[in-house]
Amino acid sequence: MKDITIQIQETNNESIIKFVSNHIIINGGSYEYNNIDEAKNSPLAQQLFYLPFVKKVYITANFIAIQRYDIVAWSDVQEEVREQIEAYIKNGNIAVQETTVKKDAIEVYAEVTPNPAVMKFGSNKVLTQTDIELKNIEEANKYSPLAKALFSFPFVKEVFISENYISITKFDVIEWNDIYSEIRTFIRNYIQEGKTIVSELPTKSNSDVVVANIQNDDLDETSKKIIDILDEYIKPAVASDGGNIAFKNYNPETKQVSVILQGACSGCPSSTMTLKNGIETMLQEMLPNQINQVVAING
């Protein structure tokens, strides 16, 4: 992992900072440690607890969050911690010893979506911390073994993976009634066997694949407010239908917002109408005189 990089990301809690990786740190799930004794299965967390200001360590698929004691300010130590984590992972060390425990009961259910070409497959297991959409097998080869496996089905056109569901877009040559049961069983068995779901996270520098959860600290205040509104009011609703809306950009001169439609929202006949009647109106009401138009781009 010579090309691994760790970036610092602030949180709403000034005592907690996230160290975000451009590679997958652990295969799935998340781990929280309150002290060094709890961190017996995590050599990385144990190493971090030797720092006197570390209060709590949280490790998930693509980031490590650390809560500090008030004896120091993050501005004084965050770069040192970032370098330590980056060096640790670059050297190929294990973040968490993920033992093969007894298999959890995995449930996968199929749901129709407003987009007739897309079906949502929900799971009771966390699949990813970062939404990712794969348009073809070439993208899947780079980033998601699960998506690559799904593309082996000749009727699979696109794959969108979110926290606890997968939205699959099919070609029109076949009906969902003929294939959804086979796909549901395949996904359940894949997860049950503990196989890798997402192996690497695309970034703006190495891919055109949109990663909706990547944050940009350089955004202006209006853009940040738009993202907050999308996250709180819009995304939960579209996620229930197997879709996602990702912020792309905001033009302060034209007051135009561009968003990317993913999953069931992408190419959905009702997406444009929903966007105009719902999202645009909400943004205009919540951000008066700042929004003229919302433009949707299919992911």
C-alpha positions in Angstrom: 0.0 0.0 0.0 2.7 2.5 -0.9 0.2 4.9 -2.4 -2.0 5.1 0.7 -2.7 8.6 2.1 -4.4 9.7 5.3 -6.3 13.0 5.4 -7.4 14.9 8.4 -11.1 15.8 8.6 -12.7 17.8 11.4 -16.0 16.8 13.0 -18.8 18.7 14.8 -17.2 17.6 18.1 -14.0 19.6 18.6 -12.5 16.8 20.7 -12.9 14.3 17.8 -11.0 14.2 14.5 -11.3 11.7 11.7 -8.3 10.4 9.8 -9.6 9.3 6.4 -7.9 6.8 4.2 -8.0 6.5 0.4 -7.8 2.7 0.9 -10.1 0.3 2.8 -8.7 -0.2 6.3 -11.0 -3.0 7.4 -13.3 -5.2 5.4 -16.6 -4.4 7.1 -18.3 -3.3 10.3 -16.8 -0.9 12.8 -14.9 -1.1 16.1 -14.9 1.2 19.1 -12.3 1.1 21.9 -12.5 3.0 25.1 -9.1 1.9 26.5 -6.1 -0.2 25.6 -7.5 -3.3 27.3 -10.5 -3.3 25.0 -8.2 -3.0 22.0 -6.7 -6.5 22.2 -7.8 -7.3 18.6 -6.5 -4.0 17.2 -2.7 -3.4 17.2 -3.3 0.0 15.7 -5.7 1.1 18.4 -3.3 -0.2 21.1 -0.5 1.8 19.5 -2.6 5.0 19.5 -3.6 4.5 23.2 0.1 4.9 24.1 -0.4 8.6 23.2 -1.3 10.2 26.5 -4.1 12.4 25.0 -6.0 9.6 23.3 -9.3 8.9 25.0 -11.3 6.8 22.5 -10.5 5.2 19.1 -13.1 4.3 16.5 -12.1 2.3 13.4 -14.3 1.7 10.4 -13.9 0.8 6.7 -12.1 4.0 5.5 -11.4 6.2 8.5 -10.2 6.2 12.1 -11.8 8.7 14.5 -10.0 9.6 17.7 -11.3 11.5 20.7 -8.8 13.3 22.8 -8.5 14.4 26.4 -8.4 18.2 27.0 -4.7 18.2 27.9 -3.8 19.1 24.3 -5.3 20.8 21.3 -5.7 18.9 18.1 -3.9 21.6 16.2 -0.7 20.7 18.2 -0.7 17.0 17.6 -3.0 16.1 14.6 -0.2 16.0 12.0 2.0 13.8 14.1 -0.9 11.4 14.6 -1.8 11.5 10.9 1.8 10.6 10.0 1.9 7.8 12.5 -1.4 6.2 11.2 -0.2 6.6 7.6 3.1 5.0 8.2 1.5 2.1 10.1 -0.9 1.2 7.3 1.7 1.8 4.6 3.9 -0.8 6.2 1.1 -3.4 5.7 0.3 -3.7 9.4 -3.2 -4.9 10.4 -5.6 -2.3 11.9 -8.0 -4.8 13.4 -7.5 -8.6 13.7 -10.8 -9.6 12.1 -11.2 -13.1 13.4 -13.5 -15.6 11.7 -16.3 -15.7 14.2 -19.5 -17.7 13.7 -21.5 -16.5 10.8 -24.2 -13.9 11.6 -27.6 -14.5 10.2 -27.6 -12.4 7.1 -30.9 -11.1 5.8 -31.4 -9.7 2.3 -34.7 -8.5 1.1 -35.8 -7.2 -2.3 -37.8 -4.0 -2.8 -39.2 -2.4 -6.0 -38.3 1.2 -6.6 -40.0 4.1 -8.5 -37.5 3.3 -11.3 -38.8 0.1 -13.1 -35.2 -0.7 -14.2 -33.8 -0.7 -10.7 -34.4 -3.0 -7.7 -33.2 -2.4 -4.2 -31.7 -5.2 -2.1 -31.5 -4.3 1.5 -29.3 -6.0 4.1 -29.2 -6.2 7.9 -25.4 -5.9 7.7 -23.4 -2.7 7.1 -21.9 -2.9 3.6 -19.9 0.3 3.2 -19.3 3.6 5.0 -19.1 5.4 1.6 -21.7 5.3 -1.1 -20.3 4.1 -4.5 -21.8 3.7 -7.9 -20.2 1.4 -10.5 -21.3 1.8 -14.2 -19.4 -1.1 -15.7 -17.2 -4.1 -14.8 -14.0 -2.1 -15.5 -14.9 0.2 -12.6 -16.0 -2.7 -10.5 -12.6 -4.4 -11.1 -10.9 -1.5 -9.4 -13.1 -0.8 -6.5 -15.6 -3.5 -5.6 -15.3 -7.3 -5.8 -19.0 -7.6 -5.0 -20.0 -5.3 -7.9 -17.6 -7.3 -10.1 -19.4 -10.5 -9.2 -22.8 -9.0 -9.9 -21.6 -7.8 -13.3 -21.1 -11.5 -14.1 -24.9 -11.7 -14.5 -25.6 -10.7 -18.1 -28.6 -8.6 -17.2 -26.8 -6.4 -14.7 -26.2 -2.9 -16.1 -25.2 -0.8 -13.1 -24.5 -1.3 -9.3 -24.9 1.2 -6.5 -23.7 0.2 -3.0 -24.8 2.2 0.0 -24.6 1.6 3.8 -27.1 -1.1 4.1 -28.5 -1.7 0.6 -27.5 -2.4 -3.0 -29.5 -1.0 -6.0 -29.1 -2.9 -9.2 -30.0 -1.5 -12.6 -30.9 -4.2 -15.2 -31.1 -4.2 -18.9 -34.6 -4.3 -20.4 -34.2 -7.7 -22.0 -35.5 -9.4 -18.8 -38.1 -8.8 -16.1 -37.3 -8.5 -12.4 -39.8 -11.3 -11.5 -37.6 -13.7 -13.4 -34.3 -12.8 -11.7 -34.7 -11.0 -8.3 -34.8 -14.2 -6.3 -31.5 -15.4 -7.8 -29.8 -12.0 -7.2 -31.1 -11.8 -3.6 -29.8 -15.3 -2.8 -26.4 -14.5 -4.5 -26.0 -11.3 -2.4 -26.9 -13.0 0.8 -24.5 -15.9 0.3 -21.7 -13.4 -0.7 -22.1 -11.4 2.5 -22.6 -14.5 4.6 -19.2 -15.8 3.4 -17.5 -12.6 4.6 -16.1 -11.6 1.2 -14.8 -8.2 0.4 -17.5 -5.7 -0.6 -15.5 -2.6 -1.4 -11.8 -2.9 -1.8 -10.8 0.6 -2.6 -12.4 4.1 -2.6 -12.2 6.2 -5.7 -11.0 9.7 -5.4 -11.3 12.7 -7.7 -7.7 12.3 -8.7 -7.9 8.7 -9.8 -11.4 8.1 -11.1 -14.6 9.5 -12.6 -16.6 7.3 -10.2 -18.6 9.5 -7.9 -18.1 8.9 -4.1 -20.9 10.8 -2.6 -19.7 10.9 1.0 -16.3 12.6 0.4 -16.3 16.0 2.0 -14.5 19.1 0.8 -13.3 21.5 3.5 -12.8 24.2 0.8 -16.6 24.5 0.1 -18.2 27.9 0.6 -20.8 28.3 3.4 -23.8 28.1 1.0 -22.5 24.8 -0.4 -22.1 23.4 3.1 -25.7 24.4 3.9 -26.9 22.7 0.8 -25.1 19.5 1.7 -26.6 19.6 5.2 -30.1 20.0 3.8 -29.6 17.2 1.3 -28.3 14.9 4.1 -31.0 15.7 6.6 -34.1 16.0 4.5 -33.6 14.5 1.0 -31.2 11.6 1.2 -33.2 9.5 3.8 -36.3 9.7 1.5 -34.5 8.7 -1.7 -32.5 6.0 0.1 -35.8 4.3 1.0 -36.4 4.0 -2.7 -33.0 2.7 -3.4 -31.5 6.0 -4.7 -29.1 8.7 -3.7 -28.6 12.4 -4.4 -25.0 13.6 -4.2 -24.0 17.3 -4.2 -21.8 18.2 -7.2 -21.4 22.0 -7.0 -23.0 25.4 -6.5 -22.5 28.5 -8.7 -22.9 31.6 -6.5 -23.1 33.8 -9.6 -26.0 32.0 -11.3 -27.3 30.5 -8.0 -27.5 27.1 -9.6 -27.1 23.9 -7.7 -25.9 20.7 -9.5 -26.6 17.3 -8.0 -25.9 13.8 -9.1 -28.6 11.2 -9.2 -27.4 7.7 -8.2 -28.9 4.3 -7.8 -32.7 4.1 -8.5 -32.7 7.9 -9.0 -30.4 7.8 -12.0 -32.4 7.7 -15.2 -35.7 7.4 -13.2 -38.7 8.8 -15.2 -40.0 10.5 -12.0 -36.6 11.9 -10.8 -36.8 15.2 -12.7 -40.3 15.9 -11.5 -39.4 15.0 -8.0 -36.3 17.2 -8.2 -38.3 20.3 -9.5 -41.3 19.9 -7.2 -39.5 18.8 -4.1 -35.7 19.5 -3.8 -35.6 22.8 -5.6 -38.6 24.1 -3.7 -37.1 23.0 -0.3 -33.7 24.6 -1.0 -35.3 27.8 -2.2 -37.4 28.0 1.0 -34.6 27.1 3.4 -32.0 29.2 1.6 -34.0 32.3 0.5 -32.5 34.4 -2.4 -29.6 31.9 -2.7 -31.1 29.3 -5.1 -32.4 29.9 -8.6 -32.3 26.4 -10.0 -31.4 22.8 -9.3 -29.9 20.8 -12.2 -29.8 17.0 -12.0 -27.1 14.9 -13.6 -27.5 11.2 -13.9 -24.6 9.4 -12.1 
